[in-house]
Amino acid sequence: MYKKTILENGIRVVTETVDSVRSVSMGVVIDAGPQDEAPDQSGLAHLVEHIMFQGTSSRDAIQIARMIDSAGGQMGGFTTRDYTCYSATVLDDYHTYALDLLGDILLNSIFPDDSLEREKLAIMREIDGSRDIPDERAHDLLKSFAWSGHPLGRPIAGTPDSVRMLTREDVIYFVHENYLPTRIIIAGAGNVEHEDFVAQVRDAFWRMLHPPPLPDGKEVQEKVPYQSGVVIEHMPVSQAYFSIGIRAKPYAHPDRYGLYVLNNVLGSGISSRLFRRIREERGLVYEIDSDYHAYQDDGMLIIEGSTSPEYLMQVLGLTLVELWKLMTGDDAADEDEFWKAKMNIRGQHIISGENMGTRMSRLATQELYFGRHILTEDVLSHIETVDAGVFRRMADESLTDALRKITIAVVGPEMPEHYSISSVQDLLDSFNK
């Protein structure tokens, strides 16, 4: 059963009671992230999330770790391009205890200077490590090129140079300006009773005062710029890793259900078109898939995979052809493909919902993006309505234009005899004629 309460200071509390489990997953989602950073402070929101676990006015980092371990639970945080989340999953006996600990971390963290420097070093190692993983690097290159000049295009963790320059004062100012009660959602899912949970949230966050009327909330973002084209980075690897981006709709757009189905038909799973026609029928790749990445301000349909450098141009060409045929109706999805896609989405949605962490995450993100809870039955009902007519309308309204502004990122060895920026751009140009 879903319930929602707005506290006196503006914090939104949402819960879903599941009596049949012994666990409780809780999360504090804050509508603050990279979009709230100054351009020269890339990685600040991510650093704040790290340093929050390094000690409060009454507990040091070791005590915090021991407390959650002794409860048999898990606690952590993560930063996305849209928001920051602090979460915990514990036995129902300890959920008050864990909620109090989350409140202490978010209200009373002291951000020790020595811990700050250690976390900055750890993040710089994290950045260096991700640059050594070619598929992740291609993904990051795609977004940074397509959304150049916008927060969506900046790396969440920042760059080594930007992280190195961040200070304790930057952290304190960011928290003071952005960790406001009207931008906080606290969600709980599992063996939890709503009114008790609300009372415990009120106790744990009672010192968080309502912000002044002005400024209230976040500034309205300008239209997101999007850049098509080709970017290539060379690495000493044997394969060529590619990420193809097609601009899509933001998270809350009504066409999102059609995009989920389109993505499933195109590249989600071993029966998808891309996997079947490029991997199974031709053996040109080991794996290839697609995913719909959606945010508050924009979205992108991304196709990713890897192949031998000598086959890259062929794989890119085949991928673009399959994409065009499906999106424009030249090779429309048939009844069997629609049925498979809908059944796959239905099964994944229901099965993942048996995890309390997933349920908690859905509660919080639905409140963030929509301001309400969307029942599983409603989600599946919308998926069921997607058909060839929906695809045609989406293509007429936006997808055909998006297909003429594709972005491609490649990470691989320097082999100009097989591929280059100019050759990949020529492929795109010929595709768009």
C-alpha positions as CSV (number, residue, x, y, z in Angstrom):
1,M,0.0,0.0,0.0
2,Y,1.3,3.4,-1.1
3,K,1.1,6.5,1.1
4,K,2.5,10.1,1.0
5,T,2.9,12.8,3.6
6,I,4.4,16.3,3.2
7,L,6.1,17.4,6.5
8,E,5.8,21.0,7.8
9,N,9.2,21.9,6.4
10,G,8.4,20.6,2.9
11,I,10.1,17.2,3.0
12,R,8.0,14.6,1.1
13,V,7.7,11.2,2.7
14,V,6.5,8.2,0.6
15,T,6.1,4.6,1.6
16,E,5.0,1.3,0.3
17,T,4.1,-1.4,2.9
18,V,4.9,-5.0,2.0
19,D,4.0,-7.1,5.0
20,S,5.4,-10.3,3.6
21,V,9.1,-9.3,3.9
22,R,11.4,-8.7,6.9
23,S,13.4,-5.9,5.4
24,V,13.0,-2.2,4.9
25,S,14.8,-0.2,2.2
26,M,14.9,3.5,2.8
27,G,16.4,6.3,0.7
28,V,16.8,10.1,0.9
29,V,16.7,11.5,-2.6
30,I,17.8,15.1,-3.0
31,D,17.0,17.0,-6.2
32,A,20.6,18.2,-6.4
33,G,23.4,17.0,-8.6
34,P,25.8,18.1,-11.4
35,Q,23.3,20.5,-12.8
36,D,23.7,22.6,-9.6
37,E,27.5,22.9,-9.9
38,A,29.4,25.8,-11.3
39,P,31.2,24.8,-14.6
40,D,34.6,25.0,-12.9
41,Q,33.4,22.8,-10.0
42,S,32.6,19.6,-11.9
43,G,32.4,16.7,-9.5
44,L,31.3,18.7,-6.5
45,A,28.0,17.0,-6.0
46,H,29.7,13.6,-6.2
47,L,32.4,14.7,-3.7
48,V,29.6,15.9,-1.3
49,E,28.0,12.4,-1.5
50,H,31.4,10.8,-0.6
51,I,32.3,13.0,2.3
52,M,28.9,12.7,3.9
53,F,30.0,9.3,5.3
54,Q,33.2,10.6,6.9
55,G,32.0,11.6,10.3
56,T,29.4,13.7,12.1
57,S,29.5,15.8,15.3
58,S,28.8,12.7,17.3
59,R,30.2,9.8,15.2
60,D,33.3,9.2,13.2
61,A,33.5,7.3,10.0
62,I,34.4,4.0,11.7
63,Q,31.5,4.2,14.1
64,I,29.1,4.9,11.2
65,A,30.4,1.8,9.4
66,R,30.2,-0.4,12.4
67,M,26.7,0.7,13.3
68,I,25.3,-0.3,9.9
69,D,27.3,-3.5,9.8
70,S,26.1,-4.5,13.3
71,A,22.5,-4.2,12.1
72,G,23.2,-6.6,9.3
73,G,22.4,-4.0,6.7
74,Q,23.9,-1.9,3.9
75,M,24.2,1.8,3.6
76,G,25.6,3.9,0.7
77,G,25.1,6.7,-1.7
78,F,25.3,7.5,-5.4
79,T,25.1,10.6,-7.6
80,T,23.3,10.7,-10.9
81,R,23.0,13.5,-13.5
82,D,19.7,14.5,-11.9
83,Y,19.9,13.8,-8.2
84,T,21.8,12.4,-5.2
85,C,20.6,9.5,-3.2
86,Y,21.6,8.2,0.3
87,S,20.1,4.8,1.1
88,A,20.0,1.9,3.6
89,T,18.5,-1.6,3.7
90,V,18.1,-3.3,7.1
91,L,16.0,-5.7,8.9
92,D,12.7,-4.2,10.0
93,D,13.8,-4.3,13.6
94,Y,16.5,-1.7,12.8
95,H,14.8,0.7,10.4
96,T,14.4,3.4,13.1
97,Y,18.0,3.0,13.9
98,A,19.1,3.3,10.3
99,L,16.8,6.3,9.6
100,D,18.3,8.1,12.6
101,L,21.8,7.4,11.2
102,L,20.8,8.8,7.8
103,G,19.5,11.9,9.5
104,D,22.7,12.4,11.5
105,I,24.8,12.0,8.4
106,L,22.7,14.6,6.4
107,L,22.3,17.1,9.2
108,N,25.5,16.8,11.2
109,S,28.3,15.9,8.9
110,I,31.5,17.9,9.7
111,F,33.5,17.3,6.5
112,P,36.9,16.8,8.2
113,D,39.8,18.3,6.1
114,D,41.9,15.1,6.3
115,S,39.0,13.0,5.1
116,L,38.1,15.4,2.4
117,E,41.7,15.1,0.9
118,R,41.5,11.3,1.1
119,E,38.2,11.2,-0.7
120,K,39.4,13.6,-3.4
121,L,42.4,11.2,-4.0
122,A,40.0,8.2,-4.0
123,I,37.8,10.0,-6.6
124,M,40.7,10.9,-8.8
125,R,41.7,7.2,-8.8
126,E,38.1,6.3,-9.6
127,I,38.3,8.7,-12.6
128,D,41.6,7.3,-13.8
129,G,40.2,3.8,-13.5
130,S,37.1,4.5,-15.5
131,R,39.3,6.0,-18.3
132,D,41.1,2.6,-18.5
133,I,37.8,0.8,-19.3
134,P,37.2,1.4,-23.1
135,D,33.4,0.8,-23.2
136,E,32.8,3.2,-20.3
137,R,35.1,5.7,-21.9
138,A,33.2,5.5,-25.2
139,H,29.9,6.0,-23.3
140,D,31.3,9.1,-21.4
141,L,32.7,10.5,-24.7
142,L,29.3,10.2,-26.3
143,K,27.5,12.2,-23.7
144,S,30.2,14.8,-23.2
145,F,30.3,15.4,-27.0
146,A,26.5,15.4,-27.6
147,W,25.7,17.6,-24.6
148,S,28.8,19.7,-24.7
149,G,28.5,22.8,-22.6
150,H,25.6,21.5,-20.6
151,P,25.7,19.7,-17.2
152,L,24.4,16.5,-18.8
153,G,27.6,16.3,-20.7
154,R,29.9,16.8,-17.8
155,P,31.3,13.7,-16.0
156,I,29.5,13.0,-12.8
157,A,32.8,12.5,-10.9
158,G,34.4,15.5,-12.5
159,T,37.9,15.6,-13.8
160,P,41.2,15.2,-11.9
161,D,41.9,18.9,-12.2
162,S,38.4,20.0,-11.1
163,V,38.3,17.6,-8.1
164,R,41.8,18.7,-7.0
165,M,40.6,22.3,-6.8
166,L,37.5,21.7,-4.6
167,T,37.6,22.8,-1.0
168,R,35.8,22.2,2.2
169,E,34.1,25.6,1.8
170,D,32.8,24.5,-1.6
171,V,31.3,21.4,0.0
172,I,29.6,23.4,2.8
173,Y,28.2,26.0,0.4
174,F,26.8,23.4,-1.9
175,V,25.0,21.6,0.9
176,H,23.7,24.9,2.3
177,E,22.4,26.0,-1.1
178,N,21.0,22.7,-2.4
179,Y,20.2,20.3,0.4
180,L,16.9,22.0,1.1
181,P,13.8,20.3,2.6
182,T,11.6,21.2,-0.4
183,R,14.1,19.3,-2.6
184,I,14.2,16.2,-0.4
185,I,12.2,13.0,-0.8
186,I,12.4,10.2,1.8
187,A,11.1,6.9,0.7
188,G,10.6,3.6,2.5
189,A,9.6,0.2,1.1
190,G,9.1,-3.1,2.9
191,N,7.8,-4.1,6.3
192,V,7.1,-0.5,7.4
193,E,4.1,1.4,8.7
194,H,3.6,4.8,7.1
195,E,2.6,6.8,10.1
196,D,5.4,5.4,12.2
197,F,7.9,6.1,9.4
198,V,6.7,9.7,9.1
199,A,7.1,10.2,12.8
200,Q,10.6,8.8,12.7
201,V,11.5,11.0,9.7
202,R,10.2,14.0,11.6
203,D,12.4,13.1,14.6
204,A,15.5,12.5,12.5
205,F,15.2,15.6,10.3
206,W,13.5,18.0,12.8
207,R,16.3,20.6,12.6
208,M,16.0,21.0,8.8
209,L,14.2,24.3,8.6
210,H,12.0,25.4,5.7
211,P,14.1,27.6,3.3
212,P,13.2,31.3,2.8
213,P,10.6,32.1,0.1
214,L,13.3,33.4,-2.2
215,P,15.1,31.8,-3.7
216,D,12.9,28.7,-3.7
217,G,13.9,25.6,-5.4
218,K,16.0,25.3,-8.6
219,E,16.3,27.7,-11.5
220,V,14.6,26.8,-14.7
221,Q,17.0,25.2,-17.1
222,E,17.3,26.6,-20.6
223,K,16.8,24.3,-23.6
224,V,19.5,21.6,-23.7
225,P,21.9,22.0,-26.7
226,Y,22.6,18.8,-28.6
227,Q,25.5,18.2,-30.9
228,S,25.7,15.5,-33.6
229,G,28.9,14.3,-35.1
230,V,31.8,11.9,-34.5
231,V,34.4,11.8,-31.7
232,I,37.2,9.2,-31.6
233,E,39.8,8.5,-28.9
234,H,42.7,6.1,-29.3
235,M,43.7,3.5,-26.7
236,P,46.0,0.5,-26.8
237,V,43.2,-2.0,-27.0
238,S,42.5,-4.8,-29.6
239,Q,38.8,-4.0,-30.2
240,A,37.0,-0.8,-31.3
241,Y,34.3,0.2,-28.8
242,F,31.4,2.3,-30.1
243,S,28.5,4.3,-28.6
244,I,25.8,5.6,-31.0
245,G,23.5,8.3,-29.6
246,I,20.1,9.4,-30.9
247,R,18.4,12.2,-29.1
248,A,15.2,11.1,-27.3
249,K,12.6,12.4,-24.9
250,P,13.1,13.4,-21.3
251,Y,12.2,11.1,-18.4
252,A,8.7,12.3,-17.9
253,H,7.6,12.7,-21.5
254,P,4.4,10.9,-22.5
255,D,6.3,9.1,-25.3
256,R,8.5,7.3,-22.8
257,Y,6.5,4.0,-23.0
258,G,6.9,3.9,-26.8
259,L,10.6,4.4,-26.4
260,Y,10.9,1.6,-23.9
261,V,9.2,-0.8,-26.4
262,L,11.2,0.5,-29.3
263,N,14.4,0.1,-27.4
264,N,13.4,-3.5,-26.5
265,V,12.7,-4.4,-30.1
266,L,15.9,-2.8,-31.3
267,G,18.6,-3.9,-28.9
268,S,17.4,-5.3,-25.5
269,G,18.0,-9.0,-25.2
270,I,19.2,-11.8,-27.3
271,S,16.1,-11.8,-29.5
272,S,16.4,-8.1,-30.4
273,R,17.1,-7.0,-34.0
274,L,20.6,-5.8,-33.4
275,F,21.8,-8.9,-31.6
276,R,20.1,-11.3,-34.0
277,R,21.1,-9.6,-37.2
278,I,24.6,-8.4,-36.4
279,R,25.8,-11.0,-33.8
280,E,23.8,-14.2,-34.6
281,E,23.5,-13.9,-38.4
282,R,26.9,-12.3,-39.2
283,G,29.1,-12.9,-36.1
284,L,30.6,-9.4,-36.4
285,V,30.3,-8.6,-32.6
286,Y,30.2,-10.6,-29.4
287,E,27.7,-8.3,-27.8
288,I,25.6,-5.3,-28.9
289,D,22.7,-3.7,-27.1
290,S,20.7,-0.5,-26.7
291,D,19.3,1.4,-23.8
292,Y,17.1,4.5,-23.2
293,H,18.8,7.0,-20.9
294,A,16.4,9.6,-19.7
295,Y,16.8,12.7,-17.5
296,Q,14.8,15.7,-16.4
297,D,15.9,17.9,-19.2
298,D,16.7,15.5,-22.1
299,G,17.1,11.9,-23.1
300,M,19.1,9.7,-25.5
301,L,18.7,6.3,-27.1
302,I,22.2,4.7,-27.0
303,I,23.5,1.7,-28.9
304,E,26.7,0.2,-27.7
305,G,29.0,-2.7,-28.6
306,S,32.5,-3.6,-29.8
307,T,34.1,-5.3,-32.8
308,S,37.4,-5.8,-34.5
309,P,38.7,-2.5,-36.0
310,E,38.5,-3.9,-39.5
311,Y,34.8,-4.6,-39.1
312,L,33.9,-1.3,-37.3
313,M,32.6,0.5,-40.4
314,Q,30.5,-2.4,-41.5
315,V,29.0,-2.8,-38.0
316,L,28.2,0.9,-37.8
317,G,26.6,0.9,-41.2
318,L,24.4,-2.2,-40.4
319,T,23.4,-0.7,-37.1
320,L,22.3,2.6,-38.6
321,V,20.3,0.7,-41.3
322,E,18.5,-1.4,-38.7
323,L,17.8,1.7,-36.6
324,W,16.4,3.6,-39.6
325,K,14.2,0.8,-40.8
326,L,12.7,0.2,-37.4
327,M,12.1,3.9,-36.5
328,T,10.7,4.9,-39.9
329,G,8.6,1.9,-40.6
330,D,10.6,0.6,-43.6
331,D,10.8,-2.7,-41.7
332,A,8.1,-2.2,-39.1
333,A,7.9,-4.3,-36.0
334,D,5.4,-7.1,-36.4
335,E,2.9,-8.5,-33.9
336,D,5.4,-11.1,-32.7
337,E,8.1,-8.5,-31.9
338,F,5.6,-6.3,-30.1
339,W,4.3,-9.2,-28.1
340,K,7.9,-10.3,-27.2
341,A,8.9,-6.8,-26.2
342,K,5.9,-6.2,-24.0
343,M,6.2,-9.5,-22.3
344,N,9.9,-8.9,-21.6
345,I,9.3,-5.4,-20.2
346,R,6.4,-6.8,-18.1
347,G,8.5,-9.6,-16.7
348,Q,11.5,-7.4,-15.9
349,H,9.3,-4.8,-14.2
350,I,7.4,-7.3,-12.0
351,I,10.5,-9.4,-11.1
352,S,12.6,-6.4,-10.2
353,G,9.7,-5.1,-8.0
354,E,10.2,-8.0,-5.7
355,N,13.4,-6.3,-4.5
356,M,12.6,-3.7,-1.8
357,G,15.5,-1.5,-2.9
358,T,14.0,-1.3,-6.4
359,R,10.6,-0.5,-4.9
360,M,12.0,2.2,-2.7
361,S,13.9,3.7,-5.7
362,R,10.7,3.7,-7.8
363,L,8.8,5.5,-5.1
364,A,11.4,8.2,-4.8
365,T,12.1,8.8,-8.5
366,Q,8.4,8.8,-9.4
367,E,7.9,11.4,-6.8
368,L,10.9,13.4,-8.1
369,Y,9.9,13.2,-11.8
370,F,6.1,13.1,-11.6
371,G,5.2,14.2,-8.2
372,R,3.1,11.1,-7.7
373,H,3.1,7.3,-7.5
374,I,2.5,5.3,-10.7
375,L,1.0,1.9,-10.0
376,T,2.6,-1.2,-11.7
377,E,-0.8,-1.9,-13.3
378,D,-0.7,1.6,-14.9
379,V,2.8,1.2,-16.2
380,L,2.0,-2.1,-17.8
381,S,-1.2,-0.8,-19.2
382,H,0.6,2.0,-21.0
383,I,3.2,-0.4,-22.3
384,E,0.4,-2.6,-23.7
385,T,-1.1,0.3,-25.7
386,V,2.2,0.7,-27.7
387,D,1.7,-0.5,-31.3
388,A,2.8,0.3,-34.9
389,G,0.6,3.4,-34.8
390,V,2.5,4.8,-31.8
391,F,5.8,4.2,-33.6
392,R,4.6,6.0,-36.7
393,R,3.5,9.0,-34.7
394,M,6.8,9.2,-32.8
395,A,8.7,9.0,-36.0
396,D,6.6,11.7,-37.6
397,E,6.9,14.0,-34.6
398,S,10.5,13.7,-33.6
399,L,12.4,10.5,-34.4
400,T,13.0,11.1,-38.1
401,D,14.6,14.4,-37.4
402,A,16.7,12.9,-34.6
403,L,18.0,10.2,-36.9
404,R,19.6,13.0,-39.0
405,K,21.5,14.2,-36.0
406,I,23.2,11.1,-34.7
407,T,26.3,11.2,-32.5
408,I,29.0,8.5,-32.6
409,A,31.8,7.9,-30.2
410,V,34.6,5.4,-30.7
411,V,37.4,4.2,-28.5
412,G,39.9,1.9,-30.1
413,P,43.4,1.5,-31.5
414,E,44.8,4.0,-34.0
415,M,44.1,2.3,-37.3
416,P,43.3,4.9,-40.0
417,E,43.3,2.2,-42.6
418,H,40.1,0.8,-41.0
419,Y,38.4,3.9,-39.5
420,S,38.8,7.6,-38.7
421,I,36.7,10.6,-37.8
422,S,36.4,11.5,-41.5
423,S,35.4,8.0,-42.6
424,V,32.8,7.6,-39.9
425,Q,31.5,11.1,-40.6
426,D,31.2,10.2,-44.3
427,L,29.2,7.1,-43.3
428,L,26.8,9.4,-41.3
429,D,26.5,11.8,-44.2
430,S,25.7,9.1,-46.7
431,F,23.1,7.7,-44.2
432,N,21.4,11.1,-44.0
433,K,21.1,11.6,-47.7
